[in-house]
Amino acid sequence: MNRSLATQEKTLRLAHEFLQESRTDMERAIADDTDLPPRIRMVHERTGHASPEFRTLAVPIPEGGEGASPTVLSRSIARFAKTRDPHCLLLVLDVVGEGDDGKPQQILIAEARDKFGTRMFMIQPFTVKERRVTWLEPMEGGWRDPGDEEMILDASFKK
């Protein structure tokens, strides 16, 4: 297996694990009637260490930034990442989008980006009824490459 494929698989595995943790945390927050801010996980590979270092943080949203363009979030994450030089960033946030029927739909957006060029994202709709989350099928089959689409995490890896 070449390094590129192995790196992509590792990034996807890390992203999926973080997504699972985030879903659980989100279910807990909804049950407790609290908000869960966007979360980011920074991954650092340490020379001579068998396992990477993880740091999970709530993403700082600037005053008045809630509901703003994803560019605001992207810039905030990029400023923070510039001080840390991560090997990989993983992002999970929930937003209200538009369902197939044109009505508001709650969705979970997950992104994974590494310094070697791996770029993946996933969008998963969900519903909340009586403080219980029901996860619907991820859109377009789950994790996928965004192609030419800009991701929120892309700005963090521009030199």
Stockholm file with secondary structure:
# STOCKHOLM 1.0

chainA/1-159         MNRSLATQEKTLRLAHEFLQESRTDMERAIADDTDLPPRIRMVHERTGHASPEFRTLAVPIPEGGEGASPTVLSRSIARFAKTRDPHCLLLVLDVVGEGDDGKPQQILIAEARDKFGTRMFMIQPFTVKERRVTWLEPMEGGWRDPGDEEMILDASFKK
#=GR chainA/1-159 SS CCHHHHHHHHHHHHHHHHHHHHHHHHHHHHHTTCCCCCEEEEEECCTTCSSCEEEEEECCCCTTCTTSCHHHHHHHHHHHHHTTCCSEEEEEEEEEEECTTSSEEEEEEEEEEETTSCEEEEEEEEEEETTEEEECCCGGGSSBCCTTSCCGGGGGGCC
#=GC SS_cons         CCHHHHHHHHHHHHHHHHHHHHHHHHHHHHHTTCCCCCEEEEEECCTTCSSCEEEEEECCCCTTCTTSCHHHHHHHHHHHHHTTCCSEEEEEEEEEEECTTSSEEEEEEEEEEETTSCEEEEEEEEEEETTEEEECCCGGGSSBCCTTSCCGGGGGGCC
//
